[in-house]
């Protein structure tokens, strides 16, 4: 079965466990996909990138924080541009039904 890897670097979990710092240094500040049995189990993300991701999520979801970093960092080597991704998400949100939202539907 195919699995999409959402970053440019991958390492086996055994190698990651033996020296996680070496894997993160080799990736030079980029995320690392950690795999076991040929399946990505988790992504290791440097602290500064994680902080940028949290800032971006807060900004995008609530508009409660100032966006200090550009969002280009999150595009990586994906096929879609930010504009295409935003348009796709906007369409998906516009087409969603109340039953899909569960507890998250907006009160009228």
N, C-alpha and C positions, 0 to 999 in steps of 0.2 A: 504494500500500500504506500502511495506517495504521501509525503508530508512537506508542506511549504515551510522553508526556513526563513525567518523574518530578519536575518542579519547576515553579514558577510563572513563571520568567523564561527567555526564549529569545532568542538573538542569532545573526545570521549570522557565520560564521567570519571573513569579511573585516572586519567591524566589530570583532570581538573582537581580531583581530590588530593592527589599527591603534591600539587603545587598550583593553587588557584591564582596566586599573585603573578606567576610567570605567564599564565594564559591571559590574564587581564593586561599585562604589560605588552605582550605580543600583539594584542588587538589594538593597542594605541588609543585607548579611550572609547572604543566602539563596543557594543554589546557582543556577548559570546553565547552561542547556543550550546548547551551541554546535553550530550546525547548518551543514552544507554540502550543497548539492543537495537541500534539504528533508528531510534526515535528520539526527538528532542524532548527532554524532560523539563527543562527550565532554561531561562535566559539569565545570564549574569550581566549586570549593568553597573558600570562605574558610578560612584556616589554622586558626582557632579551631574552626570547625565540623568540619573534618577531624580535629582532635585529639579532639573529643567523640565522633566516630564510631569512632575507634580505641579509645578508652576503653570505649565501649559494646560493641564487638565482643569485646574482651578479657574484659569482665565476663560477657557472654552466653555465650561459648564456653568459657571456662576458670574463671571466677570468681576470677581472679588479681588483679584490680584493683578498687578501690573505685569504684563508680559515683558520680561527683561531679556529674553533670548529669542533669536529667530527660530521659526518652526522648521526651517529647511533641514535642520539636523535630524529630524524624524523621518525624512523621506528616504534616506539611505539609497539603496539600489533598486527600489521598487519601480514597477512599470508606470504607476500613476503619478501624476503631478499633484501638488497640494490642491489646486483648483478642481481637478477631476475628482479627487477624494472627497472634497467638501461638497461638490455637486451631487455625488453619489450618496453621501450620508444624508444630505438635505432631502433628496428624493425618497430615500428609505424612511426617513422620519415622517415625511408628509403622507406617505402611503400606509403608515402603520395603523392598525385598528386598536380600539380600546381593549379588546380581549388580549391582544399581544402585549399591552402595557402592564397588565396585572395591577399591582398596587401603585404603579407609577403614573396612572392617568391623571390628567389635570382636572382640578375641580372647576366647575363652571359657575 
